[in-house]
Structures are given as structure tokens and as C-alpha cells.
Amino acid sequence: MVWSAPYVRVSTSSQTTDNQTIELKRYCERQDWKIIKTYADTGISEASRERPALDEMLADATAQKFDVLLVWKIDRLARSISHLLDILKQLKIAGVGFCSMTESQCWYSRRLQRLQTFTRHRSPEI
């Protein structure tokens, strides 16, 4: 079983994360991934590195509570290359994969690759 953790963010409190959340849930269903938790930051600028849900997600990634972080688009996670690289480095160290749904950018950990191979090739008796 692959455990995913969608992360969604909107910049203003007048916006909603609903569309991102719905699309990410559908993506997980197509991939046969289970969602362990959806992390949402609402009304927080992309320029801010202090985002409560992002911080919680990174702590949970470090604790290996999920296998892959999923975002609707990379700019929902980070706008600057340096911030994105910092996050991706933390995920890699934790052995957690990363996937941007709309941009078809996915980097999987070895553990996640093995889980996907197993689930795709398992027999119905298992």
C-alpha cells in the first residue's frame, strides 16, 4: 500500500483549496494510493517559509508517516528554486517521494518504487 500526503495552498483567505484537494484525491484514486492526510495552508503567501501545514508535513515526512508528497502544482509548494530544493532534499533524506500532478514531475524513493512494482504485479490471491 502506498500512502500519500497531498499538500495544498492558497495565498489569500478568500480563496479555497477545494479544487486542488478534489483533483489530488482523484489522482490518488487513479494511482491506487491511499491518503494518510491532506496538509492545507490557507491565506499564506508563497513567499513565506513559515507555513504551519508545510512544517507539519515536513515533520511527518521525516517521521516517514507517508510514502509520497503530492501537490497540484510545484508553485503551491514553493516559488523559489532554493526553497523547493530545500524541501526536496528533506524529502529525499526521509525516503519520501514527490509528485506534481499537473506538471507530471515525479521523483520516487526506492521504497515507493518497490511498493508500486509489488502492487502492480501482485496476484489476486494476496
Residue frames as qw, qx, qy, qz and C-alpha x, y, z in Angstrom:
[[0.000, 0.888, 0.459, 0.000, 0.00, 0.00, 0.00],
 [0.398, 0.270, -0.002, 0.877, 1.29, 3.44, -0.96],
 [0.217, -0.775, -0.470, 0.363, 0.46, 6.22, 1.49],
 [0.343, 0.498, 0.199, 0.771, 0.25, 9.70, 0.00],
 [0.239, -0.634, -0.387, 0.625, 0.14, 13.15, 1.57],
 [0.295, 0.709, 0.359, 0.531, -1.38, 15.88, -0.59],
 [0.294, -0.447, -0.220, 0.816, -0.25, 19.42, 0.20],
 [0.195, 0.733, 0.488, 0.431, -2.46, 22.32, -0.91],
 [0.296, -0.429, -0.206, 0.828, -2.02, 26.06, -0.53],
 [0.206, 0.799, 0.404, 0.396, -3.82, 29.27, -1.47],
 [0.395, 0.242, -0.185, 0.866, -2.46, 32.78, -0.99],
 [0.238, -0.286, 0.136, -0.918, -5.49, 34.58, 0.40],
 [0.223, 0.126, 0.836, -0.485, -8.17, 33.69, 2.90],
 [0.586, 0.396, 0.103, -0.700, -10.85, 34.49, 0.29],
 [0.538, 0.359, -0.685, -0.336, -9.62, 31.55, -1.82],
 [0.869, -0.231, 0.309, -0.310, -10.33, 27.89, -1.21],
 [0.114, -0.465, 0.859, 0.182, -8.20, 24.77, -1.51],
 [0.763, 0.183, 0.489, -0.381, -11.23, 22.68, -2.53],
 [0.749, 0.599, -0.174, -0.222, -10.37, 22.34, -6.24],
 [0.225, 0.614, -0.749, 0.109, -6.79, 21.29, -5.51],
 [0.442, -0.230, 0.780, -0.380, -7.97, 18.82, -2.88],
 [0.822, 0.318, 0.290, -0.373, -10.57, 17.24, -5.16],
 [0.665, 0.641, -0.367, -0.112, -8.14, 16.85, -8.07],
 [0.056, 0.548, -0.805, 0.219, -5.43, 15.38, -5.85],
 [0.635, -0.066, 0.656, -0.403, -7.89, 12.92, -4.35],
 [0.840, 0.465, 0.056, -0.275, -8.91, 11.78, -7.84],
 [0.426, 0.676, -0.600, 0.030, -5.26, 11.42, -8.82],
 [0.263, -0.392, 0.823, -0.315, -4.61, 9.24, -5.77],
 [0.791, 0.164, 0.447, -0.384, -7.58, 7.07, -6.63],
 [0.754, 0.599, -0.216, -0.161, -6.25, 6.56, -10.19],
 [0.284, 0.615, -0.708, 0.198, -2.83, 5.63, -8.79],
 [0.820, -0.315, -0.474, -0.054, -4.38, 3.34, -6.16],
 [0.321, 0.240, -0.516, 0.757, -2.72, 5.43, -3.44],
 [0.423, -0.699, -0.571, 0.082, -4.28, 5.95, -0.03],
 [0.058, 0.715, -0.123, 0.685, -4.31, 9.43, 1.50],
 [0.529, -0.251, -0.635, 0.503, -2.97, 9.49, 5.02],
 [0.148, -0.739, -0.344, 0.560, -3.59, 13.23, 5.49],
 [0.384, 0.704, 0.266, 0.535, -4.10, 16.35, 3.40],
 [0.423, -0.432, -0.193, 0.773, -1.99, 19.30, 4.56],
 [0.207, 0.775, 0.432, 0.412, -3.52, 22.72, 3.79],
 [0.300, -0.341, -0.165, 0.875, -2.16, 26.23, 4.19],
 [0.147, 0.770, 0.554, 0.281, -4.80, 28.88, 3.55],
 [0.069, -0.986, -0.105, -0.108, -4.16, 32.60, 3.24],
 [0.606, -0.615, 0.301, 0.405, -0.39, 32.24, 3.33],
 [0.402, 0.829, -0.289, -0.259, 1.83, 33.82, 0.70],
 [0.946, 0.242, -0.103, 0.189, 4.18, 31.66, -1.30],
 [0.312, 0.717, -0.392, 0.485, 6.99, 33.94, -0.18],
 [0.545, -0.617, 0.392, -0.410, 6.55, 32.84, 3.41],
 [0.476, 0.273, -0.831, 0.091, 8.71, 29.95, 4.55],
 [0.135, -0.021, 0.778, -0.613, 6.72, 29.77, 7.76],
 [0.632, -0.086, -0.375, -0.673, 3.64, 27.76, 6.88],
 [0.578, -0.318, 0.600, -0.453, 2.10, 25.60, 9.63],
 [0.935, 0.188, 0.198, -0.228, 0.84, 22.81, 7.37],
 [0.652, 0.626, -0.408, 0.126, 4.10, 22.72, 5.40],
 [0.071, -0.593, 0.694, -0.402, 6.07, 22.47, 8.64],
 [0.752, -0.146, 0.507, -0.395, 3.81, 19.69, 9.91],
 [0.904, 0.405, -0.053, -0.130, 4.09, 17.82, 6.60],
 [0.448, 0.652, -0.567, 0.230, 7.90, 18.02, 6.67],
 [0.361, -0.444, 0.697, -0.432, 7.95, 16.73, 10.26],
 [0.870, 0.082, 0.364, -0.323, 5.67, 13.84, 9.25],
 [0.765, 0.571, -0.297, -0.009, 7.86, 13.12, 6.22],
 [0.107, 0.625, -0.702, 0.324, 10.90, 12.96, 8.48],
 [0.544, -0.207, 0.692, -0.427, 8.98, 10.51, 10.67],
 [0.122, 0.114, -0.890, -0.424, 8.18, 8.53, 7.48],
 [0.432, 0.282, 0.636, -0.574, 4.42, 8.70, 8.04],
 [0.709, 0.604, 0.205, -0.301, 3.79, 8.63, 4.27],
 [0.766, 0.019, 0.470, 0.438, 5.49, 7.46, 1.07],
 [0.368, 0.332, 0.400, 0.771, 4.90, 10.32, -1.37],
 [0.039, 0.561, 0.256, -0.787, 4.13, 14.02, -1.16],
 [0.315, 0.492, 0.672, 0.455, 1.66, 15.12, -3.81],
 [0.031, 0.517, 0.144, -0.843, 0.99, 18.69, -4.96],
 [0.561, 0.707, 0.404, -0.151, -1.33, 20.06, -7.62],
 [0.543, 0.766, -0.066, 0.338, 1.45, 22.27, -9.00],
 [0.686, 0.014, -0.324, 0.651, 5.00, 22.93, -7.82],
 [0.072, 0.435, -0.117, 0.890, 4.29, 26.60, -7.12],
 [0.665, -0.596, -0.230, -0.386, 1.78, 25.50, -4.46],
 [0.863, -0.318, -0.213, 0.328, 4.76, 24.08, -2.56],
 [0.470, -0.556, 0.103, 0.678, 7.47, 26.67, -3.28],
 [0.443, 0.887, 0.104, -0.084, 8.05, 29.59, -5.61],
 [0.052, 0.846, -0.521, -0.096, 11.81, 29.91, -5.29],
 [0.794, 0.324, -0.515, 0.022, 14.18, 27.28, -6.60],
 [0.179, 0.406, -0.730, 0.519, 16.22, 27.35, -3.39],
 [0.560, -0.174, 0.475, -0.656, 13.16, 26.72, -1.20],
 [0.906, 0.191, -0.144, -0.350, 11.97, 23.93, -3.50],
 [0.632, 0.405, -0.631, 0.197, 15.40, 22.29, -3.45],
 [0.145, -0.366, 0.686, -0.612, 15.50, 22.51, 0.37],
 [0.767, -0.032, 0.287, -0.573, 12.13, 20.74, 0.59],
 [0.880, 0.320, -0.307, -0.167, 13.06, 18.09, -1.97],
 [0.348, 0.467, -0.729, 0.360, 16.32, 17.43, -0.13],
 [0.413, -0.254, 0.617, -0.620, 14.42, 16.90, 3.14],
 [0.882, 0.139, 0.073, -0.445, 12.03, 14.50, 1.39],
 [0.730, 0.441, -0.522, 0.025, 14.90, 12.57, -0.18],
 [0.063, 0.427, -0.761, 0.485, 16.70, 12.20, 3.14],
 [0.587, -0.087, 0.526, -0.610, 13.45, 10.91, 4.66],
 [0.179, 0.007, 0.953, 0.243, 12.97, 8.45, 1.79],
 [0.389, 0.609, 0.547, -0.423, 9.74, 10.16, 0.69],
 [0.398, 0.305, 0.590, 0.632, 8.84, 10.60, -2.98],
 [0.115, 0.517, 0.134, -0.838, 7.44, 13.75, -4.60],
 [0.295, 0.383, 0.753, 0.446, 4.86, 14.23, -7.34],
 [0.194, 0.368, 0.049, -0.908, 3.39, 17.33, -9.00],
 [0.549, 0.402, 0.719, -0.142, 0.11, 16.21, -10.54],
 [0.488, 0.818, 0.192, -0.237, -0.40, 18.82, -13.29],
 [0.169, 0.838, -0.472, -0.214, 3.24, 19.00, -14.33],
 [0.979, 0.146, -0.144, -0.008, 3.90, 15.25, -14.46],
 [0.264, 0.644, -0.600, 0.396, 7.01, 15.72, -12.35],
 [0.873, -0.444, 0.014, -0.204, 7.52, 12.80, -10.02],
 [0.296, 0.546, -0.733, 0.276, 10.55, 11.63, -8.11],
 [0.881, -0.347, -0.177, -0.268, 10.06, 8.39, -6.28],
 [0.359, -0.633, 0.666, -0.163, 12.09, 6.94, -3.46],
 [0.272, 0.252, -0.918, -0.143, 13.41, 3.41, -3.85],
 [0.211, 0.153, 0.857, -0.444, 10.90, 2.21, -1.26],
 [0.532, 0.475, 0.226, -0.664, 7.99, 3.71, -3.20],
 [0.462, 0.453, -0.614, -0.453, 9.25, 2.21, -6.47],
 [0.102, 0.095, -0.987, 0.085, 9.33, -1.24, -4.82],
 [0.341, 0.311, 0.669, -0.582, 5.83, -0.77, -3.38],
 [0.552, 0.508, -0.089, -0.656, 4.44, 0.27, -6.76],
 [0.365, 0.349, -0.816, -0.281, 6.10, -2.67, -8.51],
 [0.062, 0.042, 0.953, -0.293, 4.73, -5.06, -5.92],
 [0.421, 0.403, 0.509, -0.634, 1.17, -3.71, -6.05],
 [0.525, 0.505, -0.314, -0.609, 1.10, -3.73, -9.85],
 [0.486, 0.318, -0.792, -0.188, 2.30, -7.33, -10.06],
 [0.340, -0.150, 0.796, -0.478, 0.62, -8.91, -7.05],
 [0.204, -0.183, -0.905, -0.324, -1.61, -11.86, -7.61],
 [0.496, -0.454, -0.226, -0.705, -5.32, -11.64, -6.77],
 [0.771, -0.329, -0.541, 0.069, -4.82, -14.24, -4.01],
 [0.431, 0.056, -0.437, 0.787, -2.64, -11.90, -1.93]]
